[in-house]
Amino acid sequence: MAVSGFPSSVEKCSSIGREKHTVVADMDGTLLRGRSSFPYFALVAFEAGGILRLLFLLLASPIAGLLYYLVSESAGIQVLIFASFVGLRLTDIESVARAVLPKFYASDLHPESWRVFSSCGKRCVLTANPRIMVEAFLKDFLAADLVVGTEIATYKGRATGLVRDPGVLVGNKKADALLKAFGETQPEIGLGDRQTDIPFMALCKEGYLVPSKPEAKAVTCDKLPKPIIFHDGRLVQKPIPLMALLVILWTPIGFFLACLRIAAGALLPMSTVYYAFWALGVRVIVKGTPPPAAKKSTGQTGVLFVCSHRTLLDPIFLSVALGRPIPTVTYSVSRLSEIISPIKTVRLSRDRATDASTIKKLLQEGDLAMCPEGTTCREPFLLRFSALFAELTDELVPVAMVNRMSMFHGTTARGWKGMDPFYFFMNPCPAYEVTFLNKLPMELTCGSGKSSHEVANYIQRVIAATLSYESTRFTRKDKYRALAGNDGTVVEKPFISPNKVMGC
């Protein structure tokens, strides 16, 4: 029997014995605490269209708000869709939906709605948001079985900014979409948060409204069916209108400041960069006691600094902390990053024997920095450490790296990596914390009979414990398959020899 009268509050909905029941839930204000979808449209606009697209959306948002409250919900949402999507490639929108939006959606999950939604055996989401925006998150991270949303119109692989029939799913159109999806079958539970959700909730056996409670704490990520370990995108904070405006106003100032900071790091002696960075608002915090520099005159080989990997700037901030330039090895880095680098970067070839020979030669010349994870990870996890480094030397010093950014992320899997250092230094007051751990005891090295995998795993655990991170077995390929749909291998043109030394 369909729900009658005004629906009850979701707190009154029992979540026990729902394994064979079907739940149909709205998204904004229901599954999510926030009732506004503007921040998620802003993420699509910025990540797929750039800063000017974000500005266009921000200018259009007052019109969307007036239409939403004075004319109809569907008219306001249509303006947001047009401003965010018009002219964008579908592949770019899908990429943002897969790699960027899940992190922000997951951080705003409503606890009461999730309690009911997760208890049901079959889960359906009925939303006015474009399906292309929300489907990846709902199916991959909330285990939704069916996602019904607004369908956008396209032309030659690009969004036109318009929507396909039956239009934006609001009010009776949601009810019609539910009937089309379920036919004569009546879902057990309907969850919504506003008056226009009642038509579809009336078709369910039970209907519950989710009251607006901004003070409610979001569901923690560890309670999701699948943890979010990898995510992409440049923006650190959810771009509510005020934050979007700050990003737009700060970007030209931040870019100029980033150029100053990069120039200081590239042109000044490394022993003075620490103080220059502090003067320019970049904080470098050094913990632990680093070993002295290797002396070639005594035949002493260099120390290999084994670093956790947060951005491509890790070896540079290691050098800043030591007050001397430490060369590093890398598999792939942009030409621009090599040109502006204040330290030598040596490209590896991905051939094990060749790379081992290259690293040994560099260690004979002095100290060397290496990030054996092979790629960065933003969340408190360490990826699997490649074991090659442990076979090449017993002089190993683990280094725990952690950074803080308030506006922009300094890494990307989908975009141009040449902008990574600029985005990091565009933050108003970025910070790096470099913690030198104790040199690995000889009895724990390969020279004492330990396997290279045992050594690599031990160092991974030591760094993870220092940072309160979790060790994983994920690799570079896992990250790029999740975020970019490839294995992260970059095919280079034969412009520079793989072992060419770059930098100053």
Summary of the structure (lengths in Angstrom):
residues: 504
radius of gyration: 26.0
end to end distance: 75.6
largest distance: 88.3
contacts: 1709
relative contact order: 0.11
helix: 44%
strand: 16%
